[in-house]
Amino acid sequence: MGSTVILFKIIVTNFIIATLFLSLSYQGPLDKIVFKMEADKKNGSRYFSVFRDDFNGSLSEQQQFHEYLGNSHNISNGILTIDAKAHSYGHLSHNLSINPSMIDLRLRHVIGELGESWGPGIGVYWNTSSSIFYNLAKSGTQYYIFFVYYHYAKYSACNMSIAPTGWLDLRMILDGSVSLLFRQNLETWIEFSCGNLLPMGITMSQVIIPHLEENSSILIIGKGLMEGSLDTSSSDEFDTIYQYGTGTKGTTEIDSYEVFRLEDDSSATTSSISSQTTPAVLSNSSFAPSALSSQESNPSIIISTVAMELFPGLLITLVAPVIRVRRRQ
């Protein structure tokens, strides 16, 4: 009897120690394994995910890649890799038949030059006179978060310096006004703040979002800068280069991006969905969002939750042989 109790205690203790070790030590991008939907609650509303691409499948008809001569891209093992000259374009354009309320992007700089205005990030194009771009930039050894606002042939921009980064999450919120957030290596979200946008001298709250009146937009994921000179009403507006030289090449990896809508639905229930392998076709008629929770994806919480779900079955598996041995005795 005594030996059975001791054996049982050893088994349970080892399992608890192993669970705690995993939850404290794992720092990887867990949404590749267990994807917990995340969102911020605002005024009793929720963000609903309408599209997510983690690059585990082929591109849809709404997605097209644009790249300058000599630049290249590759999709492998759930990562979009872009090799492009610093001051040139190399991006995925995504035609949306909805107006996004929030966009998330996860990326990291691997090697080489990034560029500044042409740095990799999130762009939203509404028409030939209005667009915004939120990106990672680098000048010398200094990294920046960069924001560019284009409105009727006028540029306004500002930047915020950050420490050298691994994986960087950029979040653009467009529900009535523009809010920009970022976080490094799954840490706490930080609000992007840089004072006035120069040279126009306006604040973020004065950025005009025409998607309130229009029914569609084009999402830009990667490198590009709008000049507004082509009058094409398409993402070709971002197919530009720096006229005094494109610079040397650099490599960026993009893990995933996600598009959200803001819906007033206080009765919506929290759910989680797995990242899709084939991008969905977005249309107003087929819009069927999944509800989001207001929690962040936390490695410790996720692993501990999985461990607790597995514990009963594992416990039965481990204890059953001990019970049989006891009966034989």
NUDRENDO-390925 format. One record per residue: residue number from 0; residue in one letter; y, x, z of N, C-alpha, C, O in turn. Coordinates in steps of 0.02 Angstrom, whole numbers. Atoms other than C-alpha are relative to their C-alpha. Layout:
seq,type,npy,npx,npz,capy,capx,capz,cpy,cpx,cpz,opy,opx,opz
NUM,a,Y,X,Z,Y,X,Z,Y,X,Z,Y,X,Z
...
END
This chain:
seq,type,npy,npx,npz,capy,capx,capz,cpy,cpx,cpz,opy,opx,opz
0,m,-60,42,0,0,0,0,63,43,0,108,32,-39
1,g,-58,-44,-5,123,138,50,14,37,-64,72,44,-85
2,s,-10,-38,62,94,239,-108,26,-45,-57,65,-22,-98
3,t,-24,48,51,123,84,-217,74,-12,6,110,-11,-44
4,v,-71,11,-13,292,50,-137,41,61,-20,94,54,-51
5,i,-36,-62,17,345,232,-157,5,8,-76,58,26,-102
6,l,0,-6,72,294,232,-340,50,-48,-31,86,-31,-77
7,f,-47,51,25,392,72,-371,72,22,10,113,15,-35
8,k,-68,-23,-14,548,144,-289,20,57,-46,77,59,-69
9,i,-15,-56,45,536,302,-393,17,-24,-70,64,0,-101
10,i,-10,27,67,524,202,-555,69,-33,-6,106,-20,-53
11,v,-64,36,2,674,91,-514,58,49,7,108,43,-29
12,t,-53,-49,-10,780,238,-452,13,40,-64,71,51,-83
13,n,-8,-39,61,748,339,-610,33,-40,-56,73,-14,-94
14,f,-29,43,51,793,192,-720,75,-9,12,115,-6,-35
15,i,-71,9,-16,959,163,-630,39,63,-14,94,61,-42
16,i,-34,-64,12,1004,348,-638,9,11,-75,63,34,-96
17,a,-4,-10,72,966,354,-825,54,-46,-30,91,-25,-75
18,t,-50,47,25,1074,199,-856,70,24,15,114,22,-28
19,l,-67,-25,-19,1222,270,-760,19,61,-40,77,69,-59
20,f,-14,-61,38,1206,436,-850,23,-16,-70,70,14,-96
21,l,-19,20,68,1213,353,-1021,69,-31,-2,109,-14,-46
22,s,-63,35,1,1360,242,-977,59,46,13,113,33,-12
23,l,-55,-47,-16,1463,388,-911,8,55,-52,62,82,-60
24,s,-2,-58,44,1419,517,-1042,12,-17,-73,38,25,-110
25,y,-6,16,72,1420,424,-1209,72,-14,-19,105,-56,11
26,q,-70,8,21,1586,437,-1300,6,-16,-74,61,-13,-102
27,g,-2,11,72,1540,394,-1479,29,-67,-19,43,-108,24
28,p,-26,63,24,1605,252,-1588,-53,-55,4,-91,-65,-44
29,l,55,45,-13,1494,118,-1514,-4,-60,-46,-56,-92,-51
30,d,3,59,42,1542,-17,-1637,-48,9,-59,-62,-39,-94
31,k,52,-9,50,1418,63,-1757,-68,-23,27,-114,-37,-12
32,i,63,20,-31,1280,14,-1633,4,-71,27,-34,-114,7
33,v,-11,67,-28,1342,-135,-1534,73,-16,-10,117,16,20
34,f,-69,15,17,1499,-215,-1603,25,-58,40,6,-116,28
35,k,-30,52,-40,1598,-312,-1474,69,-15,-30,111,29,-34
36,m,-64,18,29,1742,-407,-1553,55,8,53,45,-9,111
37,e,-54,-11,-46,1909,-363,-1475,63,-34,-26,72,-40,-86
38,a,-63,32,20,2077,-451,-1475,47,-3,58,26,4,116
39,d,-51,10,-51,2237,-475,-1380,18,-74,1,29,-104,-52
40,k,-23,69,-5,2281,-648,-1315,76,-1,-1,109,40,31
41,k,-73,8,2,2457,-703,-1356,16,-74,2,-3,-112,-43
42,n,-23,68,-6,2533,-865,-1296,-57,-51,-6,-50,-102,-38
43,g,57,45,1,2363,-946,-1272,-38,-1,-65,-81,-44,-74
44,s,34,-2,65,2307,-900,-1449,-49,57,-3,-50,101,40
45,r,50,-51,9,2165,-794,-1512,3,28,-71,24,-6,-117
46,y,8,-29,67,2138,-676,-1656,-72,-12,-23,-119,-3,16
47,f,65,12,29,1994,-719,-1770,-13,50,-56,30,59,-100
48,s,17,-48,52,1906,-591,-1877,-21,-38,-63,-65,-81,-61
49,v,18,31,63,1899,-644,-2059,-34,50,-48,-65,30,-97
50,f,32,-50,43,1840,-480,-2134,-5,66,38,41,87,73
51,r,10,-68,-27,1768,-314,-2076,-42,40,-50,-92,15,-75
52,d,40,-44,42,1707,-170,-2181,-11,66,37,36,102,53
53,d,18,-64,-31,1614,-26,-2099,-37,45,-50,-72,92,-31
54,f,23,-44,55,1563,47,-2269,-75,14,2,-97,70,-10
55,n,73,-5,4,1377,14,-2255,-27,-38,-61,-88,-44,-69
56,g,21,35,60,1373,-84,-2417,47,14,-58,93,54,-52
57,s,-42,-11,59,1450,-93,-2590,66,-37,7,72,-83,48
58,l,-64,33,-1,1630,-143,-2621,-3,-67,-35,-44,-77,-80
59,s,-2,66,31,1673,-321,-2667,49,1,-59,81,51,-72
60,e,-45,4,57,1771,-381,-2819,73,4,22,116,23,-18
61,q,-68,-2,-26,1926,-392,-2709,22,71,20,80,82,36
62,q,-15,-68,-21,1916,-206,-2668,-4,48,-60,-53,48,-97
63,q,-2,-49,55,1966,-70,-2791,28,66,27,73,66,69
64,f,-25,-65,-22,1992,117,-2769,49,28,-51,36,26,-112
65,h,-51,-32,42,2148,203,-2836,7,72,23,15,85,82
66,e,-8,-70,-20,2161,392,-2841,33,40,-56,20,30,-115
67,y,-35,-44,46,2271,522,-2921,-48,50,-30,-100,65,-1
68,l,42,-48,36,2199,647,-3045,-18,59,46,26,92,74
69,g,24,-55,-42,2093,774,-2951,-20,-21,70,-56,16,104
70,n,22,26,-65,2074,669,-2794,-67,-34,-7,-87,-53,-63
71,s,66,31,3,1906,595,-2749,-16,-36,65,17,-26,116
72,h,22,35,-60,1817,481,-2626,-76,-6,-2,-107,-1,-55
73,n,73,7,-5,1640,455,-2564,-15,-47,58,17,-43,111
74,i,23,45,-53,1554,319,-2462,-72,18,17,-116,12,-26
75,s,67,-22,-20,1403,381,-2363,-7,-8,75,38,9,113
76,n,16,7,-71,1322,341,-2195,54,-36,39,70,-17,96
77,g,-50,40,-35,1453,212,-2150,68,31,6,107,11,50
78,i,-65,-34,-2,1602,326,-2184,29,4,-70,-5,23,-118
79,l,-37,-11,62,1732,322,-2322,38,66,7,81,73,50
80,t,-33,-65,-1,1787,502,-2356,47,5,-59,28,-8,-116
81,i,-51,-8,51,1948,534,-2452,22,73,-3,47,100,47
82,d,-25,-68,12,1988,706,-2524,59,-7,-48,50,-26,-106
83,a,-59,12,41,2166,702,-2588,55,50,16,60,76,71
84,k,-58,-43,-10,2320,808,-2612,50,-34,47,55,-95,50
85,a,-42,24,-55,2448,791,-2472,49,-54,-22,56,-105,12
86,h,-53,45,20,2585,702,-2570,-20,-39,-62,16,-42,-112
87,s,25,40,55,2481,593,-2683,-39,-59,28,-45,-67,89
88,y,33,61,-22,2381,433,-2677,-76,4,-8,-102,37,-53
89,g,73,7,1,2198,397,-2641,-16,-55,50,-25,-41,109
90,h,7,56,-47,2170,224,-2568,-43,-56,-29,-54,-62,-89
91,l,37,61,15,2066,67,-2566,50,-58,4,82,-67,55
92,s,-42,59,-2,2164,-89,-2614,-46,-61,8,-99,-65,-22
93,h,40,59,-15,2101,-257,-2551,44,-61,-9,91,-73,30
94,n,-39,61,13,2170,-419,-2624,-21,-54,50,-80,-74,52
95,l,14,51,-51,2182,-547,-2484,31,-67,-23,88,-69,-46
96,s,-28,67,14,2202,-734,-2514,23,-34,64,33,-94,67
97,i,-27,24,-64,2260,-751,-2335,57,46,20,66,100,-9
98,n,-52,-42,-28,2406,-683,-2237,-25,28,66,-33,-10,113
99,p,29,-28,-61,2338,-563,-2105,49,-2,59,109,9,51
100,s,-40,-2,-61,2399,-577,-1926,-9,65,37,35,86,74
101,m,13,-65,-32,2320,-415,-1868,-49,39,-43,-95,11,-73
102,i,44,-44,38,2237,-266,-1952,-16,61,43,29,92,72
103,d,22,-59,-37,2136,-129,-1868,-30,50,-49,-64,32,-97
104,l,28,-54,42,2091,39,-1946,-21,57,45,17,76,91
105,r,22,-59,-37,1989,184,-1876,-9,58,-50,-45,51,-100
106,l,3,-57,46,2010,355,-1958,8,65,39,25,65,98
107,r,-12,-65,-30,2016,541,-1923,13,52,-55,-14,48,-110
108,h,-14,-56,45,2085,697,-2005,-55,52,9,-70,71,66
109,v,55,-48,-4,1946,820,-2046,25,71,-11,14,115,30
110,i,-22,-68,16,2028,970,-2129,54,-4,-55,58,-53,-92
111,g,-49,-4,54,2172,1023,-2242,64,-37,15,79,-53,73
112,e,-66,31,-7,2340,941,-2272,-6,-77,-2,-48,-105,-38
113,l,-1,73,-2,2377,758,-2233,59,-28,-39,53,-80,-72
114,g,-62,28,25,2555,736,-2295,34,-40,55,6,-50,109
115,e,-37,41,-48,2686,632,-2205,8,-71,-26,-29,-116,-4
116,s,-7,68,27,2748,482,-2303,-63,-23,-35,-78,-83,-37
117,w,62,17,35,2584,488,-2401,-62,9,45,-118,10,20
118,g,57,-8,-45,2475,509,-2246,-45,-61,0,-22,-115,-19
119,p,47,56,2,2319,399,-2229,14,-52,54,29,-34,111
120,g,-12,53,-49,2339,231,-2144,-9,-69,-30,-49,-79,-76
121,i,3,70,20,2366,43,-2166,65,-18,-37,119,-4,-11
122,g,-59,25,35,2484,-30,-2296,-9,-74,-16,-65,-96,-30
123,v,1,70,22,2528,-212,-2332,54,-10,-52,113,3,-40
124,y,-46,12,56,2607,-257,-2498,5,-75,-10,-45,-110,-19
125,w,-10,71,11,2685,-429,-2519,28,-14,-69,5,-60,-103
126,n,-30,8,66,2791,-413,-2676,36,64,-19,35,113,18
127,t,-31,-61,25,2890,-287,-2778,60,22,42,86,77,32
128,s,-58,-19,-40,3029,-288,-2649,-16,6,74,30,14,114
129,s,14,-2,-72,2936,-284,-2485,-70,26,14,-120,2,-14
130,s,64,-26,-23,2798,-182,-2404,11,40,64,67,58,80
131,i,-2,-43,-60,2756,-87,-2244,-60,46,-2,-112,29,-32
132,f,56,-48,-2,2647,64,-2212,1,35,68,53,57,91
133,y,8,-28,-68,2581,131,-2045,-55,51,-4,-112,33,-19
134,n,49,-51,16,2493,298,-2052,2,60,47,47,68,88
135,l,4,-64,-34,2439,463,-1978,31,53,-45,16,56,-104
136,a,-34,-52,39,2547,610,-2033,-6,67,36,-22,70,96
137,k,5,-66,-29,2549,797,-2005,50,46,-35,53,49,-96
138,s,-47,-49,26,2684,928,-2025,-12,65,37,0,69,97
139,g,19,-61,-33,2630,1106,-1990,-60,-12,45,-113,-32,20
140,t,54,13,-48,2523,1092,-1833,12,-64,39,-30,-81,82
141,q,-18,59,-39,2608,934,-1768,-23,-64,-34,-10,-75,-93
142,y,20,66,25,2530,762,-1789,52,-52,19,85,-47,70
143,y,-47,55,-12,2634,604,-1801,-34,-66,-17,-81,-69,-56
144,i,12,68,25,2615,417,-1812,62,-18,-39,118,-10,-13
145,f,-57,9,45,2726,366,-1957,2,-73,-22,-50,-104,-35
146,f,-8,69,24,2797,195,-2007,54,-1,-53,109,25,-43
147,v,-47,6,56,2882,157,-2173,8,-74,-18,-41,-110,-27
148,y,-17,69,18,2970,-7,-2213,39,2,-65,91,35,-69
149,y,-34,3,65,3018,-43,-2394,25,-71,-11,-13,-119,-8
150,h,-29,66,8,3138,-186,-2425,57,3,-51,108,35,-39
151,y,-50,3,54,3234,-218,-2587,27,70,-17,87,83,-13
152,a,-15,-68,24,3230,-37,-2647,31,45,53,60,97,37
153,k,-25,-42,-54,3280,31,-2476,-58,18,47,-96,-25,68
154,y,50,-23,-46,3168,136,-2367,30,6,70,88,24,78
155,s,-18,-13,-69,3175,141,-2178,-62,25,35,-116,-4,27
156,a,60,-31,-29,3059,250,-2075,15,31,67,72,46,83
157,c,-5,-39,-62,3026,331,-1908,-69,26,18,-119,2,-10
158,n,65,-28,-19,2889,432,-1825,-2,14,74,49,16,108
159,m,13,-13,-71,2813,468,-1655,-52,54,5,-107,46,-23
160,s,47,-56,-4,2728,632,-1613,-58,-16,47,-48,-51,97
161,i,59,9,-41,2552,631,-1541,-38,66,5,-27,112,-34
162,a,42,-60,-7,2428,761,-1480,-52,2,-55,-69,-50,-84
163,p,56,-4,49,2293,826,-1599,-54,-50,18,-71,-58,77
164,t,43,57,-14,2170,686,-1617,-69,6,-33,-77,42,-83
165,g,65,9,32,1987,648,-1654,4,-66,-38,42,-71,-87
166,w,-5,65,31,1958,467,-1702,64,-34,24,80,-33,83
167,l,-62,35,-14,2120,368,-1711,-5,-72,-23,-24,-85,-81
168,d,-3,71,18,2134,178,-1708,73,-19,-10,114,-8,34
169,l,-66,27,14,2288,102,-1789,-6,-76,-1,-52,-103,-32
170,r,0,73,-2,2329,-81,-1756,69,-25,-20,120,-5,9
171,m,-61,31,25,2461,-179,-1851,-3,-75,13,-48,-108,-11
172,i,-3,71,-17,2508,-351,-1782,59,-31,-36,116,-6,-31
173,l,-50,30,44,2605,-467,-1899,7,-74,13,9,-113,-34
174,d,-5,71,-15,2621,-633,-1808,73,-18,17,90,-29,75
175,g,-70,18,-9,2805,-672,-1834,45,61,0,100,59,-28
176,s,-36,-64,1,2865,-493,-1804,-52,55,-5,-112,43,-1
177,v,46,-57,7,2791,-320,-1823,-9,35,67,40,54,99
178,s,17,-40,-59,2703,-237,-1676,-52,51,-21,-100,35,-57
179,l,45,-54,20,2614,-70,-1695,-29,32,62,7,49,109
180,l,35,-32,-56,2484,3,-1577,-46,54,-28,-64,54,-87
181,f,50,-50,19,2371,155,-1581,-37,23,63,-13,15,118
182,r,38,-30,-55,2237,236,-1473,-42,57,-28,-61,56,-87
183,q,39,-58,20,2143,399,-1479,-66,3,37,-68,-4,98
184,n,67,-7,-28,1956,418,-1451,-18,-56,48,-45,-44,103
185,l,18,61,-38,1935,239,-1386,33,-4,69,7,-37,114
186,e,-36,4,-63,2060,265,-1246,48,-59,0,40,-104,-42
187,t,-44,57,-8,2201,147,-1194,46,-7,-60,70,42,-89
188,w,-47,13,54,2307,64,-1328,70,19,22,90,5,78
189,i,-69,-21,-13,2484,135,-1339,45,-32,-52,28,-35,-111
190,e,-47,31,47,2633,46,-1416,39,53,-38,66,100,-8
191,f,-40,-45,42,2714,137,-1561,74,-16,11,95,-73,2
192,s,-71,10,-15,2897,161,-1517,39,60,-25,22,118,-10
193,c,-39,-56,27,3029,264,-1608,73,-16,-7,109,18,-43
194,g,-70,17,6,3197,179,-1586,17,-34,-65,-22,-76,-89
195,n,-22,31,63,3292,130,-1743,-37,29,-60,-54,88,-61
196,l,28,-22,64,3217,138,-1916,57,25,-43,105,-11,-57
197,l,-54,-32,38,3323,257,-2018,-20,8,-74,-79,16,-88
198,p,-72,0,-10,3423,263,-2128,31,-69,8,92,-74,19
199,m,-28,67,-3,3443,73,-2120,27,-18,70,68,-63,77
200,g,-24,10,-67,3470,81,-1932,-19,-66,31,18,-94,71
201,i,23,64,-29,3369,-74,-1891,-56,14,50,-84,68,51
202,t,54,-5,-48,3242,-105,-1753,-63,-34,-29,-59,-68,-80
203,m,63,30,23,3059,-159,-1771,6,-76,-3,-23,-107,-48
204,s,-7,73,-2,3109,-338,-1726,38,-27,-61,36,-87,-74
205,q,-39,22,58,3220,-343,-1881,-37,11,-66,-11,-4,-119
206,v,41,-8,60,3081,-300,-2003,-20,-70,-25,-49,-109,13
207,i,13,66,29,3062,-450,-2119,-72,-2,-26,-94,43,-63
208,i,70,8,22,2884,-511,-2149,-3,-58,-49,-5,-116,-27
209,p,-1,55,48,2881,-612,-2311,-65,-38,-3,-69,-91,-34
210,h,64,36,3,2699,-662,-2283,4,-67,35,-42,-107,29
211,l,-9,65,-30,2766,-808,-2182,13,-53,-53,-3,-112,-44
212,e,-14,46,54,2822,-886,-2346,-51,5,-57,-60,-43,-95
213,e,45,-10,56,2694,-814,-2465,-73,-10,20,-90,-8,79
214,n,69,20,-14,2510,-855,-2480,-50,56,-9,-110,45,1
215,s,48,-54,10,2434,-686,-2518,34,67,11,96,72,11
216,s,-25,-67,-9,2453,-501,-2490,-54,48,-23,-112,29,-35
217,i,48,-52,19,2370,-338,-2539,-2,51,56,50,77,77
218,l,11,-48,-53,2298,-225,-2406,-14,69,-31,-55,74,-77
219,i,10,-69,23,2306,-36,-2434,-32,40,57,-5,43,112
220,i,36,-41,-49,2180,75,-2341,-7,70,-29,-43,81,-77
221,g,3,-69,25,2205,262,-2365,70,29,-10,114,17,31
222,k,-63,-35,13,2347,364,-2443,38,-33,-57,10,-49,-109
223,g,-41,27,53,2492,295,-2542,70,-12,26,81,-16,86
224,l,-69,14,-18,2680,262,-2543,30,-43,-55,27,-25,-114
225,m,-29,46,49,2769,117,-2627,70,23,-21,110,43,21
226,e,-66,-16,25,2918,152,-2739,37,-61,-26,98,-62,-31
227,g,-31,62,23,2948,-23,-2804,31,4,-69,73,-38,-86
228,s,-31,-9,66,2989,38,-2979,-43,-26,-57,-20,-29,-114
229,l,46,19,53,2838,-25,-3075,3,-73,-18,-11,-93,-75
230,d,-5,72,11,2865,-212,-3055,-66,-29,-25,-68,-69,-72
231,t,67,22,22,2678,-242,-3071,-28,-57,42,-77,-89,22
232,s,26,50,-47,2654,-362,-2922,-73,15,17,-113,-31,25
233,s,68,-20,-17,2497,-264,-2881,2,63,41,56,92,53
234,s,4,-61,-40,2437,-118,-2777,15,63,-40,20,117,-12
235,d,-20,-58,40,2481,-4,-2923,67,27,24,84,85,11
236,e,-63,-23,-27,2650,5,-2837,-9,59,48,37,98,58
237,f,13,-54,-47,2568,124,-2713,-29,62,-35,-43,112,-2
238,d,29,-56,38,2501,238,-2851,56,49,-18,74,56,-77
239,t,-56,-45,11,2640,366,-2831,-14,69,27,-59,79,69
240,i,5,-69,-24,2660,552,-2804,70,27,13,119,-1,-11
241,y,-64,-33,-13,2798,665,-2739,20,39,-62,-17,82,-86
242,q,-20,-28,64,2898,718,-2890,9,76,1,9,108,-52
243,y,-11,-73,-4,2926,896,-2826,-64,38,17,-62,98,31
244,g,63,-34,-12,2742,934,-2798,-47,-40,44,-25,-71,92
245,t,49,41,-37,2583,853,-2735,-32,37,59,-66,6,99
246,g,27,-37,-57,2535,992,-2613,-73,16,-8,-103,6,-61
247,t,71,-19,1,2361,1051,-2568,-42,-57,29,-16,-104,59
248,k,45,54,-20,2208,946,-2529,-15,-1,74,-10,50,109
249,g,24,10,-68,2151,876,-2364,-53,-54,0,-59,-92,-48
250,t,55,48,-5,2004,771,-2305,10,-47,59,25,-25,115
251,t,-5,52,-51,2012,607,-2208,-64,-42,-1,-90,-57,-55
252,e,57,46,-6,1867,501,-2145,24,-66,28,62,-68,77
253,i,-16,68,-23,1884,313,-2124,-65,-33,22,-111,-41,-18
254,d,60,30,-29,1757,230,-2010,-6,-74,-17,-60,-98,-33
255,s,2,72,11,1805,47,-2033,70,-28,0,118,4,23
256,y,-62,38,-7,1943,-80,-2053,-17,-73,8,-70,-96,-14
257,e,14,71,-16,1958,-261,-1999,64,-40,-6,118,-18,13
258,v,-57,45,10,2072,-407,-2042,-9,-62,44,-63,-90,48
259,f,1,56,-47,2116,-545,-1917,52,-52,-18,103,-37,-50
260,r,-49,54,2,2204,-713,-1917,14,-23,71,-29,-19,115
261,l,-19,27,-65,2297,-787,-1771,-3,-76,-4,32,-107,-45
262,e,10,72,1,2242,-965,-1734,13,-29,68,-7,0,119
263,d,-11,35,-63,2299,-1087,-1600,-60,-43,15,-64,-101,-5
264,d,62,35,-15,2129,-1136,-1535,-23,21,69,-64,66,77
265,s,15,-19,-70,2119,-1128,-1345,-71,-18,19,-96,5,70
266,s,67,22,-17,1948,-1211,-1349,-54,45,-30,-113,34,-19
267,a,48,-45,33,1867,-1072,-1451,-40,38,51,-14,58,103
268,t,44,-36,-46,1720,-987,-1369,-6,72,-21,0,88,-80
269,t,8,-71,13,1694,-801,-1355,-68,14,-32,-119,-14,-10
270,s,63,-19,32,1562,-727,-1469,6,71,-24,60,99,-26
271,s,0,-67,29,1512,-561,-1542,-38,-3,-65,-86,-41,-72
272,i,34,-2,64,1461,-521,-1720,-15,72,-18,20,117,5
273,s,16,-67,23,1379,-372,-1800,42,16,-61,63,-28,-97
274,s,-39,-21,58,1473,-271,-1929,-39,-15,-64,-99,0,-68
275,q,35,22,60,1433,-338,-2102,-13,59,-46,26,106,-49
276,t,18,-54,46,1347,-230,-2230,28,-13,-69,40,34,-107
277,t,-30,17,63,1417,-324,-2380,65,-37,13,63,-89,46
278,p,-63,33,-14,1602,-369,-2377,1,-73,-22,-27,-90,-75
279,a,-5,71,17,1639,-556,-2376,54,-10,-52,101,29,-57
280,v,-51,19,48,1737,-639,-2514,49,-45,36,31,-98,62
281,l,-51,37,-36,1900,-700,-2439,32,-53,-44,54,-37,-100
282,s,-37,53,35,1970,-867,-2494,20,-52,52,-13,-60,103
283,n,-22,50,-47,2065,-1005,-2409,-52,-55,10,-58,-82,65
284,s,48,54,-4,1928,-1130,-2448,-62,20,40,-94,-23,70
285,s,60,-22,-35,1790,-1023,-2371,16,32,67,-28,62,98
286,f,-21,-32,-62,1889,-965,-2220,-37,-31,59,-30,-91,73
287,a,38,23,-58,1773,-979,-2070,-2,55,52,-50,92,56
288,p,-5,-56,-47,1830,-863,-1930,-49,-5,58,-72,-59,76
289,s,40,-3,-61,1726,-807,-1782,46,14,58,93,54,52
290,a,-45,-8,-57,1806,-818,-1610,-7,69,30,-61,99,29
291,l,-1,-66,-30,1855,-658,-1523,13,-6,74,44,-53,98
292,s,-17,-5,-71,1859,-609,-1341,62,42,7,85,73,-42
293,s,-60,-39,-12,2009,-526,-1262,-16,67,32,30,102,54
294,q,20,-63,-30,1909,-376,-1198,-2,55,-52,-16,43,-110
295,e,8,-58,43,1913,-202,-1271,-73,21,-1,-111,5,45
296,s,67,-29,3,1754,-117,-1328,-2,60,47,30,110,33
297,n,5,-53,-49,1709,-9,-1178,-70,27,1,-117,-10,14
298,p,67,-28,2,1562,112,-1193,-40,-13,63,-98,-32,58
299,s,36,9,-63,1515,99,-1009,-23,-71,8,-80,-84,28
300,i,17,71,-7,1521,-91,-1011,-56,-19,-47,-102,-54,-29
301,i,49,18,49,1422,-104,-1171,-69,26,18,-118,-12,17
302,i,65,-29,-16,1282,15,-1120,-28,-32,64,-88,-46,67
303,s,24,30,-62,1273,-57,-944,-24,-71,-13,-74,-93,16
304,t,21,68,16,1265,-233,-1017,-68,-1,-34,-111,-41,-18
305,v,65,-4,35,1124,-185,-1134,-55,18,50,-110,-10,47
306,a,50,-21,-49,1033,-99,-990,-20,-58,45,-79,-67,60
307,m,15,57,-44,1047,-255,-880,-42,-52,-38,-85,-85,-8
308,e,40,48,38,979,-363,-1022,-71,24,-8,-118,-17,-10
309,l,66,-27,11,832,-247,-1046,-39,9,66,-100,13,66
310,f,31,-18,-64,798,-219,-860,-59,-45,19,-112,-20,37
311,p,56,43,-21,691,-376,-824,-64,14,-37,-117,21,-7
312,g,60,-13,39,571,-343,-968,-30,68,16,-91,75,22
313,l,25,-67,-15,560,-158,-930,-32,2,69,-82,36,80
314,l,26,1,-68,532,-194,-746,-70,-29,1,-115,-3,35
315,i,66,31,3,385,-309,-785,-50,49,-31,-106,56,-7
316,t,44,-47,33,313,-179,-903,-22,56,47,-80,78,45
317,l,15,-56,-45,322,-43,-770,-40,-21,61,-83,16,85
318,v,31,22,-62,265,-147,-621,-70,-26,-11,-113,-20,33
319,a,66,30,12,116,-233,-704,-58,47,13,-106,27,46
320,p,56,-46,-14,4,-77,-702,-8,13,75,-64,21,98
321,v,4,-12,-71,48,-48,-519,-35,-58,35,-75,-47,81
322,i,32,58,-30,-4,-226,-475,-75,0,-14,-115,-16,29
323,r,71,-1,17,-169,-206,-568,-36,53,42,-92,41,65
324,v,32,-52,-41,-205,-43,-475,-10,-24,71,-61,-11,103
325,r,4,24,-68,-169,-128,-310,-57,-49,7,-93,-47,57
326,r,54,48,-3,-290,-271,-350,-68,34,-2,-114,13,32
327,r,63,-35,4,-426,-148,-394,-17,32,67,-76,37,87
328,q,14,-31,-65,-402,-62,-226,-24,-53,50,-38,-36,107
END
